[in-house]
Amino acid sequence: MKKVLFIATISLTLLASCRESNKNKDVENQNTETILSPEEMSQREDSLEIVREENRRLDSIQQVKSHGHAH
């Protein structure tokens, strides 16, 4: 019985130590920030706006096809 408890304790300790290292890696990944120049920011905003307009247009077309008019 003592062997089983000893093995279980060692196993849980190893699992807990592996889990902590993964948390530390995640925290390091979250702390890194990407700094973009104002030009890159405006380019990304422009591309997002184009994608939004395209999605809106496709949604309107789909609404017209499905029930005859867009909302």
C-alpha positions in Angstrom: 0.0 0.0 0.0 2.9 2.4 0.8 4.3 1.7 -2.7 1.1 2.7 -4.4 0.8 6.0 -2.4 4.5 6.8 -3.1 4.1 6.1 -6.8 0.9 8.2 -6.9 2.5 11.1 -5.1 5.5 11.1 -7.5 3.2 10.9 -10.5 1.1 13.8 -9.4 4.2 15.9 -8.6 5.5 15.3 -12.1 2.2 16.2 -13.7 1.9 19.3 -11.6 5.4 20.4 -12.6 4.7 19.9 -16.3 1.5 21.9 -16.0 3.3 24.9 -14.4 5.8 25.2 -17.2 3.0 25.3 -19.8 1.4 28.2 -17.9 4.7 30.1 -17.9 5.0 29.7 -21.7 1.5 31.0 -22.2 2.2 34.0 -20.0 5.3 34.8 -22.0 3.4 34.5 -25.3 0.7 36.9 -24.0 3.2 39.5 -22.8 4.8 39.9 -26.3 3.2 42.7 -28.2 3.6 43.6 -31.8 4.3 47.2 -32.4 3.1 48.5 -35.8 3.9 51.7 -37.5 1.0 54.1 -38.2 1.2 53.2 -41.9 0.8 49.5 -41.2 -2.1 50.2 -38.8 -3.9 52.2 -41.5 -3.3 49.5 -44.1 -4.8 46.8 -41.7 -7.8 49.0 -40.9 -8.4 49.6 -44.7 -8.2 45.9 -45.4 -10.6 45.1 -42.6 -13.0 47.7 -43.9 -12.9 46.2 -47.4 -13.6 42.7 -45.9 -16.5 44.1 -43.9 -18.0 45.8 -47.0 -17.6 42.6 -49.0 -19.4 40.5 -46.3 -22.2 43.1 -46.1 -22.6 43.0 -49.9 -22.6 39.1 -49.9 -25.2 39.1 -47.1 -27.5 41.4 -49.0 -27.2 39.3 -52.1 -28.0 36.1 -50.1 -31.0 37.8 -48.6 -32.4 38.8 -52.0 -31.9 35.3 -53.3 -33.6 33.7 -50.3 -36.7 35.8 -49.9 -36.7 38.5 -52.6 -35.4 41.5 -50.7 -32.7 42.7 -48.4 -33.1 44.2 -45.0 
